[in-house]
Amino acid sequence: MASSLIGGLLGNGYPEDHIRVSDTDPEKRAVAAGRFHAQACANNVELAASSQVLLLAVKPQMLATVCREIAPTVQKLKPLVISIAAGVDEASIDRWLGGHTALVRCMPNTPSLVGAGATGLHANDRATAQHRNWAEMIMRSVGISVWVEREELLDAVTALSGSGPAYFFLLMEAMGEAAVRLGLDPDTARLLTQQTALGAARIAIESEESPSELRVRVTSPGGTTERAIATFEAAQWSKVVETAMRAARDRAVELSHQLGEA
């Protein structure tokens, strides 16, 4: 994800000499520096000492260790800290950094890897308007960004856009397998499924109509689509989706509590 964000920034004209990277693995650090022509710092403390904005792109289980390592430098220089670590709340990050930190927490998703991401953001009360602009600029380099008013709503974002790509992959998987059972060869089924998903998404993005209205438009009375939709509705499709998303949201809350205990 860090590489995607750097690539997105550079693609949007951000100066490469303003970007610094750090990684505990020297080989990965060298690869990132060479790929993006960014300055490689020997360690996280050196990086923190030379940055106005710190983007924490580490595994959630490693976040406490990294934050405590750079805490003295953060307390001295007061940079904006942006976290894209899933499931770790602002209070825990602020505590590990020593307190009183300007912090923006982000929930990006995997389509950010191809510049089609959807990110939810929340800023704590120490983040200024300028800080929010910086965070939004970074996350918009790989897709769209949406602010939420309360941090707990990031758990809903996790259930929707964070986990959402897997829901679509599951539907695509089921459609492709069903098409094969109906007689299509696997390659044809996969190609038609993928293009149908892409086309539907593009129509939804480019249209001013709601998904409900778009669905009605392509559902002719007495036709094939109506029969299929009726089958979905008989299986309580909407209820299944809501139940699944609530389960994802609840798990996000559980993980946040576990990770924040470090």
Number of C-alpha atoms within 10 A of each C-alpha: 16 15 14 17 21 22 19 22 20 15 12 14 9 15 11 15 10 9 18 21 23 21 17 11 10 14 10 12 20 18 12 21 18 12 11 17 14 19 19 20 20 15 17 18 18 16 19 25 16 14 18 14 18 20 21 17 17 17 11 19 16 13 22 21 14 16 21 16 17 20 21 16 20 26 14 9 13 17 21 24 24 24 24 23 20 24 24 24 20 20 14 20 21 18 16 20 23 17 14 14 23 21 27 25 26 26 23 26 25 19 18 21 18 11 17 15 20 22 27 25 26 24 23 19 11 13 17 14 10 10 21 21 10 16 25 20 15 20 25 22 24 28 20 17 21 15 16 14 11 11 19 14 16 27 22 19 26 24 21 18 20 23 16 17 13 12 15 12 13 12 13 19 16 13 17 23 17 13 18 16 12 10 9 14 13 14 11 12 21 19 11 16 20 15 11 13 14 12 12 13 13 11 13 15 12 8 11 10 12 10 15 8 10 15 16 12 9 11 15 12 10 8 10 10 15 16 13 12 14 12 12 12 11 9 11 11 14 11 11 11 12 12 12 14 20 16 13 21 21 15 16 22 19 12 15 19 15 13 18 20 9 12
